[in-house]
Amino acid sequence: MAASCSFRSVVRAPPPPRGLAGARRAVRCCSSAAPTGASTSKLVLEVKERLEREHPGLPTGRSGRDDDEMILWFLKDRKFAVDEAVSKLAKAIKWRQDFRVSELSEESVKGLYQTGKAYVHHSFDINGRPVLVVVAAKHFPSKQDPLENEKLCAFLVEKALRNLPMGTDNILGIFDLRGFGVENGDLQFLKFLIDVFYYYYPKRLGEVLFVDAPFVFQPMWQLVKPLLKQYASLVRFCDAETVRKEYFTEETVPPDFRR
């Protein structure tokens, strides 16, 4: 941001190159560095005031329009562009309100939770990240309520994020694709997942493992990959042995991946 460039550095800097390209380079020079300290606090306050003025109906409190920590996270996600942060935050908070995320509990999702199709692992990976495991062979879109699946997803993401240790910002997602068949494919739910981690929990997914993906999974991946855009780089195809050896110790490996 321009505010992060000191007056002294502006005075002593040589004049920028002439022409449009030079002007663009000069703008990038001042805007590439993230604001710090007082500048950051001012941006958080600006977003908060904008949300109050433009979206007064949004809730306040934890994960609401006056949550400084949440505002700062979305500012970082949008590279401290206030307009973009306000827009994305308003959408995320409205979704949380409509979806009643704060009311989700293990009891409210127990029907699907008890199937074992997805869970937050009780141990962190070797990088200290909470772990969300999805067992794809237990997902049956033709038999399970789509809304209930979405609620289970939101509940588990919230649970994983509540377990974030100090200094850790994101989680590890593991999709166990062993036994995956055509009946388990659900493009609509995958699109929901993409929205969840792009719009509502940006940059909270640090890495995604697709474990032992069968050939039948490939057509779905080809449909989903373009939707992920730059987030496709977070995906790693691997086998169960890699999960055991590279992400966990013998004591912390999820039960589905023990020998």
C-alpha positions, 0 to 999 in steps of 0.5 A: 500500500502507498501508506507503507512507503516512508516520506524519506524513501519517496524524496530520495528515490530517483524519478520513475522511468517515463511512460506507462510501463514506468508508472506501473513499475512505480505503483508496484514498488509502493503497493507490493509491501503489506502495511504494518502496525498502525496502517494495518489497524487503520485498514481493519477499522476502515473495513469495520466501518464500511461493513457497519455502514453498508451492511448493517443487517449483518451480525456482530461478535465472533465471526461477525462484521466487527470481528477484528481477527476475521477482518484482518484475515480477509484483508490479508487474503485480498492483499489489503485491498479494502473494497475486495475485502469488504465484498468478500467478508460481507458474502462470507458473513451473510453465508454464515448467518443464513447457514446458521454455522454458529448453531452447528453441533455434533448432535445436529449432524450426527446422522451423517457424522456417525457414518464415518464418512468424514471426521477431524483426526484427533492428532495433528500432522507432522507440520502441526496442522489439524487434519480433516479426513474424508472417506469418499467410498462412504459418500452416497449422493443419491441416498444422502441429503445434500444439505445435510452433507453441506452442514457436516462439511461446515461443522467439521471445518469449524471444528478443525479451525477451532483446533488450530494451534498457535502459529498455525493458520491452515489445515490438511485435507485428506480425501481417501479415495480407496474404493471410490466408485461412480456411485460416490461421485458428486460434482455438486458437492465438490463445487460446494467445497470449492466455494467453502474454501475460496469464499468463506474460509480463504487460505485455511486449506494448506494442502489436499491429499488425494489418496490412491485415486482410482482410474474412475476418479480421473474424469471428475478431477478433469472437471473440477481442476479448472474450477480450482484455478490457482488452488489446484496447486494445493492438491497432491495425488499420493498413496496411503504409504506416503500419508503414513511416512511423510505426514504422520508418525506411527502414533499419530497416523489416522486409523484409516491409514494404519497398517 
